[in-house]
């Protein structure tokens, strides 16, 4: 099946030659529909309310309405390698407005989960690096510390100059005691770190098995 | 009424003034806020983006510990609120999620039965403490002070929250109860750019710029927020936005509890208003000094 990467319109799958094929349920759609929240996706009527509500639709390769159509059309590779879901701010306006009750923001999360799991080429490397740096920072200590997060993120993107760009703000924050050197570097930790890590290790296993 | 207070990571760092003002105001109003013992990061949008099972387990540890501690969970952070609420909703809606959460928690000898109530501090202030009690506690009304009520996105969305998802009123009413004047603010429930400020500031600056223009349009002299990340994006990055859009905004951005404290006669020092990057100054002065002059871009 050939698929179009054009930003407008999504080709529908070629009609099945098999008789009485259970109409157009491709593997990608089946996979997403099986995830919690994904069962709503097939109710989409392509009205475009989600795209019209999205603050970042203008910079997405595929806007939310198109993304849903692409899942329905089985265009997994194009979608998972795109920048679209990485530009979701999780503002939930699409979810609040969808006339079919589709949790569109949650579907964005699913697509990000999938892109990471299937090692797709991150459509927006910086945001993907920020997200993984956040996860690594919290998985270690149970709480977020700002400096380790920023250091990790810029190491991932190998952009030391970008990091230096934050220094004027850093100095201002230090002056107003909105940040302290010790606090920024070390951050806080949960007390029962053993309990915390046991839960996270088990969850990681369960997530990988799914 | 006893509340299990879930501060979230920001309130122990850059949003310290939010916590200071919550404690001062809570004390004045006779609220019992008991910090959740050994809480952890809610996981925010980052964990949900990476691995949903880990995200729900992370939230689950907080829910389990809060349930054990007893009382309604209250958080002043809209991000924590939305994340914990999502974990709880999915726990109740999907058997598969519930089983995984229980299995992961059991590895740490914890248990969650799903009986916890999760609330945002603004909801508790307006609907439990009540506007009447807040009015009564107001000794220095914010007379003539024009405040843009900024709700942001995760405070009232997606649905089934304590206020309308798109046209919320709680903060407007609270500002009135304090004697202030909530301004017209068409963008009041639009997103501040969230975590994209760290990775794609170009996109987040656009969001902040629109919010500042909208607040100024309504004649606001100060913006009130109910979320540490909204406050960060709107205040810390105003100079960057001014540079990118050729504007001159110097709009103070305070936590709503700081405004409550001022109206209750609590000192600016105790409310840590001296830690603001954009000075709040004397709010009783006219609104004229607050707004930046917007030079329309030649689009």
Interface residues (C-beta under 8 A of the other chain):
Chain A: X36 X37 X55 X56 X59 X87 X89 X90 X91 X92 X93 X95 X96 X97 X103 X105 X106 X109 X110 X112 X113 X116 X117 X124 X126 X127 X129 X130 X131 X132 X134 X135 X138 X139 X142 X143 X144 X145 X146 X149 X150 X153 X169 X172 X173 X176 X177 X178 X179 X183 X184 X187 X188 X190 X191 X192 X195 X196 X198 X199 X200 X201 X202 X203 X204 X206 X207 X210
Chain B: X9 X10 X12 X13 X14 X16 X17 X38 X39 X40 X41 X43 X44 X45 X46 X47 X48 X49 X50 X51 X52 X53 X54 X56 X57 X58 X60 X61 X82 X86 X90 X93 X94 X96 X97 X100 X103 X104 X105 X106 X107 X108 X109 X110 X153 X154 X157 X158 X159 X165 X166 X190 X191 X193 X194 X195 X196 X198 X199 X200 X203 X207 X236 X237 X274 X275 X276 X277
